[in-house]
Amino acid sequence: MEVELLEIRQFLEQRNPFVYLSDELLNELPADIEIRYLRRGSGFPPKDGFMYIVRSGAIEIYDDDDELCEKLGEGDVYSVSCQLVNLSQCARGEATEDTLLYMLTCARLKALCRASPAFSEHFSSSVKERLKAAINTIQESDDPSVATMMIEVGSLIRKQPITVESGMTIRQTAALMSNKDVSSVMVMQNDELVGLVTDRDLRKRCVAIGLTGAEPIDQIMTLDPKTIEASTLTAQALMTMTRSRFHHLPVTQNGKLIGMITATDLANQQSANSAYLAADVRKAKTVADLVDVSKRLPNLHLRLAAASVTARHIGEAVSCLTDSITGRLLQMAEDELGPPPVAYVWMAGGSQARHEQSSHSDQDNALLLADEFDKAQHDTYFESLAKFVSDGLNACGFVYCPGNAMATNPEWRQPLKVWQGYFTRWIESPTPMSMMLSSIFFDLRPVTGKTELFTPLQKLILKKSQENRIFLAYMMANAMQHRPPLGFFRQFVLERGGEHDDTLDLKHRGIVPITDIARLLALSLGKEPVNTVERLRACAGSEVLSSDMAENLEDALEFIASLRIRHQADQIRKGKPADNYVPPRELSELEREHLKHAFRVIQTMQESMVKRFGADKLG
């Protein structure tokens, strides 16, 4: 073989998908390759009817709205012209530096696909589809007991909701419940859910106090009952019921009432799993009891990982358990200290707020107090309350925040008006410190207490963020501190030095960048969700995030997080502390390739957002 052809063969044989070709096909291939040189600024592709392989240089691909879709570097393959798969409308590009291309006719490419099924697989699906397939490979499960915990409550609804109209009498309602053989009905007014009545209400609020039954049902119903979304997992729903002591929960889908679930329905589904230990949390009498329950969390992590439960659902499971432990600690604190002197809400921040915790994360929390709070009169109580809960969480394995972002810090134990002042200042006069705090305090969620106190704070945050483009630019600049670990020629950039030498930091280089992207997009559009996936879905199809890119980011997040979960489970099995540092040698060749695709999705979105939000123009 001539030297030039041998060089082409040696280049291709090391790169996906050409690694799947036989030696015979690889030997024949170089003679069919054409070579094309593009100067920087040249349009791409130079002509249709070819597949392109980047030998050196770089190319950017754009969609019809001039949004950056993809960046091609050495070894990347571009086959849109050959129409082997239904891809997105990203078919126009430009060489961003002098570029050398290998070109193969579409007819020859199709012949290779027929000759090699493994090679063909690369072209029979898009990068998005291959990433989804990789996620499914990691998450294949055959543990039915764990699978029941992952069922969405909407799938348990078998009957149309049984409802009565506001104003119907108690006697009429009781007759309907008997007729339909149900233990509860929902009360409607102008197609809106306004109340809930159970057989217990009939006994306690009607019969026991001697009502005649001619009174309107409104007199004994529970007003504005808590509802739950159909997409909520059964385990999470049961924990909500356990923590709040509800037995019935109306289920909604896209704001529409679709039915009712009961604790009995969920308990039957959960069987021995006991809703991720939440029932044992409720029974705990002392902090020591809670510590005993939390010691079983690593085993839960192992079991869920072994059953290949999604990383998103594992995060929800751990976070919900933390919520339950937090709520029980607050009950214990109030039992010891007495009732609170003013209303409060305990807020979770960071990964707990986003329902994305791993076992065991550190704690991020804060106290939001009613404006009647008087520091001289009331702070001793709330200082003791915060210390009791924070110490309890630490004992349970949720260690103190190294940055002191906890309710034990007086700065983060304040009345509503002070919190509103904090966020106004952070948004209107952004500083490096406020940007550092953004990953915690711009991801806040009320856990327990008078949760309606949180609503005006949330509204202020969303309104001021959406209106302030300078703040958003600073947030984007701060987000660029966490970049995916890809260097030139699409090679991994590994951590250097110390105990994590030659590893990939999947948290700070993969998960955090997507979390930062989702937070910024949600704030820019005034969207309420805090969970990263929910934020991406809420922003999808908007002027700042295409539906395709939202799906790509969600898949990238799930793939990276699943690799991290698997790595941590392996460490737990070996008796090591769980961390985020994965040596590439732990990954298969295909997993490394898929991971590069996931990192490139992040990289592409970051570069697009830097320009969109003006972060590149900051001094």
VOGU-3710 file (C-alpha; in Angstrom, 3 decimals, decimal comma):
1> mevelleirq> 0,000/0,000/0,000  1,295/3,463/-0,888  2,440/5,680/1,975  -0,421/8,186/1,504  -3,042/5,426/1,480  -1,430/3,726/4,488  -1,629/7,002/6,422  -5,362/7,268/5,661  -5,918/3,677/6,794  -4,008/4,207/10,038
11> fleqrnpfvy> -6,042/7,327/10,766  -9,421/5,689/10,116  -8,776/2,378/11,885  -8,448/4,165/15,229  -11,747/6,014/14,982  -15,394/5,189/15,486  -17,196/3,798/13,457  -14,334/2,593/11,216  -13,037/0,401/14,057  -15,919/-1,966/13,202
21> lsdellnelp> -14,743/-2,600/9,639  -12,835/-5,768/8,788  -9,181/-5,560/7,758  -10,218/-6,342/4,203  -12,644/-3,419/4,042  -10,160/-1,103/5,749  -7,507/-2,030/3,189  -9,870/-1,199/0,318  -11,253/2,028/1,782  -8,320/4,494/1,358
31> adieirylrr> -8,393/4,183/-2,434  -11,993/5,477/-2,399  -11,188/8,525/-0,276  -10,978/11,991/-1,845  -9,123/14,777/-0,048  -10,391/18,367/0,162  -8,820/21,422/1,780  -10,983/24,261/3,156  -9,633/27,643/4,124  -10,913/29,269/7,294
41> gsgfppkdgf> -14,289/30,893/6,586  -15,165/28,524/3,739  -18,702/27,142/3,583  -19,409/23,542/4,519  -20,166/21,029/3,102  -18,374/21,899/-0,151  -20,756/19,666/-2,136  -23,546/17,150/-1,623  -23,382/13,407/-2,169  -20,480/12,790/0,197
51> myivrsgaie> -19,747/11,756/3,749  -17,016/13,896/5,345  -14,356/12,942/7,903  -12,406/15,789/9,500  -8,698/14,989/9,232  -7,619/18,246/10,869  -9,156/21,626/11,603  -12,584/22,615/12,902  -16,077/23,213/11,514  -19,191/24,726/13,080
61> iyddddelce> -22,657/23,556/11,968  -25,685/25,885/12,211  -29,443/25,537/11,872  -31,788/27,707/9,807  -31,952/30,289/12,625  -28,154/30,616/12,758  -28,006/28,797/16,097  -24,904/26,676/16,652  -25,866/22,984/16,463  -22,568/21,148/16,526
71> klgegdvysv> -18,807/21,521/16,311  -16,733/19,084/14,285  -13,107/18,368/15,066  -10,472/15,812/14,147  -11,974/12,371/13,548  -15,589/13,564/13,443  -17,892/12,182/10,762  -20,585/14,208/8,965  -23,026/12,248/6,807  -26,148/14,432/6,570
81> scqlvnlsqc> -25,816/14,656/2,776  -26,216/10,888/2,500  -29,627/10,978/4,238  -29,152/7,666/6,033  -31,136/8,849/9,046  -33,711/11,540/9,723  -31,557/14,207/11,363  -32,295/17,768/12,517  -32,190/20,764/10,200  -28,530/21,468/10,967
91> argeatedtl> -27,035/21,132/7,515  -25,023/24,316/6,944  -21,621/25,099/8,350  -18,355/26,982/8,132  -14,709/26,099/8,636  -13,529/28,040/11,686  -9,895/27,232/10,911  -8,003/25,769/7,975  -9,426/22,273/7,583  -8,465/19,064/5,789
101> lymltcarlk> -11,315/16,695/4,887  -11,550/13,088/3,789  -14,546/12,547/1,479  -16,355/9,300/0,679  -19,253/9,061/-1,758  -22,660/8,239/-0,305  -22,868/5,215/-2,615  -19,639/3,807/-1,162  -20,800/4,573/2,387  -24,027/2,651/1,815
111> alcraspafs> -22,045/-0,306/0,450  -19,937/-0,350/3,630  -23,119/-0,256/5,736  -24,436/-3,310/3,898  -21,134/-5,129/4,404  -20,824/-4,375/8,144  -23,898/-4,253/10,430  -21,843/-2,888/13,336  -20,532/-0,072/11,142  -24,048/0,536/9,801
121> ehfsssvker> -25,442/0,989/13,314  -23,567/4,280/13,589  -25,420/5,660/10,575  -28,829/4,108/11,199  -29,431/6,375/14,192  -28,624/9,931/15,175  -26,240/10,870/17,989  -29,353/11,578/20,077  -30,719/8,079/19,450  -27,359/6,446/20,164
131> lkaaintiqe> -27,115/8,344/23,448  -30,623/7,190/24,412  -29,646/3,610/23,588  -26,544/3,953/25,770  -28,705/5,185/28,660  -31,025/2,206/28,233  -28,052/-0,170/28,251  -26,902/1,191/31,616  -30,448/1,129/32,990  -31,730/-2,317/32,025
141> sddpsvatmm> -33,367/-3,773/35,143  -34,771/-7,120/36,194  -35,601/-6,316/39,839  -39,408/-6,179/40,002  -39,510/-5,036/43,631  -37,474/-1,954/42,790  -39,360/-1,414/39,550  -42,588/-0,930/41,510  -41,021/2,075/43,221  -40,492/3,727/39,837
151> ievgslirkq> -44,110/3,549/38,643  -45,734/6,929/38,031  -48,924/7,443/40,037  -50,861/8,318/36,892  -50,519/4,710/35,751  -52,408/3,548/38,868  -55,533/5,529/37,979  -58,114/3,084/36,664  -61,388/5,014/37,138  -62,756/8,416/36,248
161> pitvesgmti> -62,615/10,778/39,248  -65,682/10,611/41,485  -66,790/14,199/42,126  -69,679/16,173/43,587  -70,592/19,804/43,085  -70,069/22,361/45,814  -73,423/22,950/47,526  -74,593/19,324/47,358  -75,831/18,102/50,729  -73,877/15,828/53,036
171> rqtaalmsnk> -76,609/13,174/52,731  -76,480/13,223/48,908  -72,699/12,942/48,997  -72,777/9,992/51,417  -75,315/8,212/49,189  -73,085/8,711/46,142  -70,035/7,360/47,997  -71,998/4,296/49,074  -73,330/3,806/45,550  -69,874/4,039/43,980
181> dvssvmvmqn> -68,218/2,073/46,810  -65,511/4,705/47,335  -63,981/6,092/50,519  -63,669/9,658/49,245  -64,983/12,155/46,703  -63,632/15,412/45,341  -65,710/18,589/45,520  -65,768/20,776/42,400  -66,874/24,319/41,678  -66,867/25,593/38,091
191> delvglvtdr> -64,607/22,680/37,075  -62,081/23,608/39,782  -61,158/21,320/42,683  -62,142/23,120/45,890  -62,398/20,348/48,468  -62,078/16,706/49,475  -64,425/14,584/51,593  -63,571/11,165/53,039  -65,622/8,637/54,970  -63,641/9,734/58,038
201> dlrkrcvaig> -64,922/13,294/57,518  -68,488/11,955/57,433  -67,954/10,207/60,769  -65,940/12,884/62,590  -67,394/16,095/61,178  -71,007/15,065/60,636  -72,246/12,070/62,642  -70,082/12,701/65,726  -71,303/16,288/66,155  -74,947/15,599/65,327
211> ltgaepidqi> -75,386/17,240/61,921  -78,598/16,274/60,113  -77,026/15,598/56,709  -79,036/18,364/55,068  -76,115/20,756/55,405  -73,951/21,543/52,341  -70,933/19,302/51,860  -68,740/22,425/51,948  -69,285/22,507/55,721  -67,262/19,345/56,383
221> mtldpktiea> -64,890/19,109/53,407  -61,132/19,678/53,543  -60,574/22,953/51,701  -58,085/23,235/48,811  -56,622/19,733/49,219  -53,040/19,043/48,238  -52,767/17,458/44,791  -50,036/15,443/43,118  -48,901/15,318/39,492  -49,508/12,142/37,496
231> stltaqalmt> -45,772/11,943/36,697  -44,821/11,648/40,401  -43,237/8,322/41,341  -45,227/6,043/43,638  -42,425/6,031/46,211  -42,302/9,824/46,283  -46,099/10,028/46,575  -46,143/7,611/49,506  -43,428/9,587/51,255  -45,492/12,752/50,787
241> mtrsrfhhlp> -48,476/11,008/52,360  -46,383/9,591/55,195  -44,769/12,941/55,978  -47,993/14,981/55,718  -50,262/12,300/57,205  -52,597/12,379/54,206  -54,418/9,219/53,178  -55,941/10,534/49,937  -54,341/12,597/47,169  -56,132/13,901/44,062
251> vtqngkligm> -54,041/13,348/40,924  -53,719/15,992/38,194  -52,223/15,965/34,717  -51,451/19,249/32,983  -53,671/20,978/35,527  -56,654/18,668/34,942  -58,044/16,343/37,619  -57,742/12,709/36,482  -58,408/10,681/39,633  -57,507/9,852/43,211
261> itatdlanqq> -54,931/7,633/44,877  -54,879/6,419/48,463  -52,073/5,395/50,782  -53,410/1,852/50,553  -53,038/1,885/46,749  -49,428/2,989/47,085  -48,533/0,701/49,969  -49,760/-2,268/47,942  -47,420/-1,219/45,130  -44,457/-0,591/47,420
271> sansaylaad> -44,758/-3,817/49,466  -41,613/-4,319/51,554  -39,787/-1,246/50,168  -41,620/1,031/52,612  -41,239/4,060/50,345  -37,486/4,429/50,656  -37,550/4,055/54,437  -39,911/7,026/54,921  -42,249/5,047/57,166  -39,335/4,266/59,505
281> vrkaktvadl> -38,418/7,955/59,533  -41,916/8,809/60,709  -41,727/6,209/63,502  -38,363/7,518/64,767  -38,538/8,806/68,343  -34,969/10,097/68,663  -32,138/11,400/66,525  -30,396/8,073/67,130  -33,371/6,322/65,496  -33,012/8,569/62,450
291> vdvskrlpnl> -29,285/7,827/62,300  -30,098/4,103/62,220  -32,512/4,646/59,319  -30,032/6,773/57,379  -27,364/4,062/57,688  -29,487/2,024/55,287  -29,266/4,717/52,616  -26,067/3,368/50,977  -27,754/-0,015/50,647  -30,738/1,670/49,003
301> hlrlaaasvt> -28,311/3,385/46,629  -26,749/0,009/45,811  -30,076/-1,663/45,244  -31,424/1,068/42,997  -28,188/1,187/41,017  -28,160/-2,609/40,651  -31,726/-2,428/39,369  -30,599/0,281/36,911  -33,124/2,820/38,143  -32,596/6,144/36,356
311> arhigeavsc> -30,197/8,626/37,903  -33,019/11,159/38,010  -35,229/8,847/40,049  -32,407/7,923/42,426  -31,871/11,644/43,039  -35,578/12,034/43,774  -35,514/9,070/46,158  -32,553/10,348/48,181  -33,871/13,929/48,253  -37,323/12,828/49,386
321> ltdsitgrll> -35,762/10,800/52,181  -33,741/13,861/53,221  -36,979/15,877/53,216  -38,586/13,267/55,472  -35,638/13,256/57,885  -35,602/17,069/57,924  -39,322/17,214/58,656  -39,014/14,696/61,491  -36,063/16,599/62,994  -38,102/19,805/62,939
331> qmaedelgpp> -40,954/18,027/64,742  -38,499/16,772/67,375  -37,019/20,261/67,732  -40,457/21,813/68,259  -41,329/19,105/70,785  -38,218/20,084/72,742  -38,310/23,876/72,270  -42,051/24,470/72,168  -44,092/26,015/69,342  -42,336/28,609/67,163
341> pvayvwmagg> -42,898/32,253/68,219  -43,531/33,288/64,582  -44,277/31,352/61,412  -41,351/29,951/59,441  -40,535/27,781/56,443  -37,473/25,548/56,261  -35,924/25,830/52,792  -33,617/23,358/51,081  -31,015/24,634/48,648  -28,737/23,096/46,036
351> sqarheqssh> -29,136/19,454/45,057  -31,764/18,685/47,718  -33,941/21,524/46,439  -33,549/20,204/42,891  -34,378/16,614/43,988  -30,941/15,587/42,705  -29,092/14,457/45,836  -26,757/11,500/45,978  -25,974/9,585/49,148  -24,700/11,361/51,210
361> sdqdnallla> -24,557/14,945/49,976  -23,652/17,827/52,231  -26,513/19,970/53,508  -27,613/23,341/52,122  -30,538/24,941/53,934  -31,980/28,194/55,215  -34,809/29,576/57,333  -37,377/32,011/55,973  -39,203/33,722/58,847  -42,391/35,770/58,922
371> defdkaqhdt> -41,808/39,527/58,965  -43,125/39,628/62,549  -39,751/38,139/63,521  -37,943/40,238/66,125  -34,293/39,296/66,469  -34,032/40,220/70,139  -37,135/38,256/71,110  -37,155/35,332/68,713  -33,682/34,542/67,384  -32,622/32,376/70,331
381> yfeslakfvs> -35,474/29,992/69,519  -34,672/29,733/65,810  -30,933/29,480/66,464  -31,626/26,448/68,669  -34,072/25,008/66,121  -31,550/25,357/63,293  -28,749/23,829/65,366  -30,907/20,847/66,354  -31,847/20,104/62,729  -28,412/20,762/61,231
391> dglnacgfvy> -26,664/18,637/63,869  -29,225/15,890/63,270  -28,699/15,950/59,509  -24,941/15,804/60,027  -25,344/12,788/62,329  -27,451/11,145/59,600  -24,638/11,551/57,078  -25,680/14,826/55,441  -22,548/16,644/56,524  -22,264/20,332/57,350
401> cpgnamatnp> -21,906/22,602/54,322  -18,220/23,575/54,010  -19,340/27,029/52,844  -21,631/27,428/55,884  -24,754/27,808/53,708  -26,999/26,544/56,497  -29,758/27,883/58,723  -27,295/27,813/61,644  -25,579/30,783/59,981  -27,498/33,904/61,138
411> ewrqplkvwq> -27,115/35,380/57,659  -29,325/32,603/56,243  -31,916/32,764/59,037  -33,888/35,876/58,224  -37,409/37,310/57,753  -38,984/37,592/54,308  -38,140/41,280/53,840  -34,428/40,594/54,450  -34,402/37,676/51,992  -36,104/39,896/49,422
421> gyftrwiesp> -33,370/42,461/50,006  -30,665/39,818/49,529  -31,992/38,694/46,160  -32,652/42,247/44,970  -29,032/43,144/45,713  -27,614/39,943/44,176  -29,588/40,456/40,961  -29,226/44,230/40,591  -25,554/44,382/41,646  -24,006/40,991/40,809
431> tpmsmmlssi> -20,667/40,177/42,457  -18,387/37,114/42,454  -19,853/36,173/45,865  -23,465/36,376/44,681  -22,569/34,289/41,639  -20,978/31,684/43,909  -24,157/31,586/46,012  -26,361/31,234/42,929  -25,927/27,449/42,759  -27,466/27,186/46,235
441> ffdlrpvtgk> -29,892/30,053/46,739  -31,279/30,339/43,212  -32,306/26,698/43,661  -34,523/27,033/46,732  -37,499/24,857/47,654  -39,731/24,979/50,751  -39,552/21,687/52,653  -41,842/22,184/55,632  -43,435/24,903/57,723  -45,673/27,712/56,478
451> telftplqkl> -44,748/27,121/52,839  -46,891/30,005/51,541  -44,242/32,368/52,964  -42,023/31,217/50,105  -44,374/32,341/47,301  -43,657/36,115/47,399  -39,919/35,427/47,562  -40,075/33,124/44,545  -42,103/35,667/42,563  -39,579/38,408/43,301
461> ilkksqenri> -36,644/36,202/42,247  -38,249/35,258/38,931  -39,460/38,768/38,094  -36,177/40,528/38,817  -34,037/37,831/37,152  -36,095/37,859/33,971  -35,821/41,634/33,697  -32,077/41,982/34,328  -29,924/41,062/31,322  -26,691/42,128/33,027
471> flaymmanam> -27,346/39,699/35,877  -28,018/36,901/33,367  -24,769/37,717/31,538  -22,830/37,436/34,806  -24,553/34,142/35,599  -23,507/32,792/32,198  -19,923/33,951/32,700  -19,909/32,214/36,078  -21,339/29,044/34,505  -18,373/28,922/32,125
481> qhrpplgffr> -16,128/28,084/35,080  -17,502/24,555/34,719  -16,664/23,329/31,227  -16,842/19,783/29,898  -13,448/18,027/29,913  -12,801/17,963/26,163  -9,579/19,267/24,687  -8,210/19,461/21,176  -8,881/16,479/18,917  -11,868/15,529/21,120
491> qfvlerggeh> -9,655/13,947/23,757  -10,644/13,883/27,431  -8,977/16,453/29,676  -8,263/14,505/32,864  -7,834/15,790/36,405  -4,167/16,192/37,292  -2,386/15,711/40,603  -3,529/14,470/43,978  -5,661/11,440/44,727  -7,874/11,975/41,650
501> ddtldlkhrg> -5,070/12,024/39,085  -6,047/10,798/35,595  -9,797/10,798/36,263  -12,880/12,552/34,886  -14,791/14,733/37,351  -18,305/13,826/36,202  -20,012/16,134/38,687  -18,233/19,449/38,135  -17,372/18,888/34,462  -20,572/17,177/33,325
511> ivpitdiarl> -23,548/17,470/35,673  -22,951/20,967/37,072  -22,645/22,607/33,609  -26,085/21,280/32,612  -27,539/22,330/35,977  -26,103/25,831/35,443  -27,533/25,993/31,907  -31,010/24,937/33,057  -30,994/27,396/35,976  -30,038/30,330/33,769
521> lalslgkepv> -32,591/29,482/31,089  -35,389/29,091/33,661  -34,545/32,404/35,338  -34,386/34,176/31,974  -37,922/33,002/31,159  -39,388/33,329/34,663  -40,072/29,591/34,977  -40,810/28,161/38,448  -39,369/24,590/38,329  -36,172/23,933/40,279
531> ntverlraca> -35,374/20,380/39,145  -32,942/20,459/36,201  -34,951/18,200/33,884  -38,181/20,032/34,689  -36,446/23,334/33,928  -35,226/22,068/30,558  -38,700/20,819/29,674  -40,305/24,094/30,786  -37,936/26,066/28,530  -38,025/23,686/25,539
541> gsevlssdma> -39,349/25,211/22,341  -38,696/28,771/23,535  -36,516/31,412/21,913  -33,616/30,400/24,176  -33,819/26,592/23,903  -34,942/24,460/20,980  -36,890/21,280/21,683  -34,079/19,216/20,118  -31,389/20,775/22,290  -33,529/20,405/25,423
551> enledalefi> -33,864/16,689/24,713  -30,142/16,383/23,969  -29,231/18,078/27,257  -31,653/15,873/29,193  -30,162/12,736/27,627  -26,615/13,973/28,248  -27,457/14,634/31,902  -29,014/11,198/32,387  -26,097/9,409/30,708  -23,401/11,236/32,698
561> aslrirhqad> -25,331/10,909/35,963  -25,931/7,189/35,342  -22,201/6,592/34,900  -21,587/8,486/38,136  -24,239/6,451/40,007  -22,704/3,192/38,775  -19,213/4,339/39,806  -20,420/5,358/43,284  -22,250/2,063/43,758  -19,038/0,213/42,952
571> qirkgkpadn> -17,176/2,290/45,546  -19,834/1,611/48,196  -19,570/-2,134/47,509  -15,807/-1,908/48,042  -16,227/0,010/51,302  -14,808/3,236/49,866  -16,266/6,750/50,187  -18,378/7,582/47,121  -16,960/10,325/44,894  -17,417/11,809/41,416
581> yvpprelsel> -14,058/10,894/39,854  -14,222/8,184/37,203  -11,064/6,816/35,549  -11,686/6,435/31,791  -10,419/2,842/32,037  -13,634/1,993/33,957  -15,616/2,806/30,822  -16,023/0,685/27,728  -14,893/2,069/24,383  -18,501/2,777/23,413
591> erehlkhafr> -19,210/4,479/26,748  -16,190/6,730/26,248  -17,473/7,625/22,784  -20,985/8,336/24,080  -19,523/10,393/26,927  -17,659/12,541/24,413  -20,927/13,086/22,544  -22,614/14,114/25,808  -19,806/16,545/26,650  -19,994/18,045/23,164
601> viqtmqesmv> -23,728/18,698/23,575  -22,869/20,716/26,701  -19,974/22,472/24,985  -22,141/23,496/22,037  -24,899/24,875/24,271  -22,459/26,778/26,473  -20,863/28,494/23,488  -24,258/29,415/22,074  -25,431/30,845/25,416  -22,274/32,909/25,956
611> krfgadklg> -23,170/34,880/22,829  -26,921/34,947/23,450  -26,619/36,344/26,979  -23,669/38,632/26,246  -21,232/36,979/28,639  -18,470/37,457/26,049  -18,903/41,244/26,288  -18,367/41,554/30,039  -15,197/43,336/31,074
//
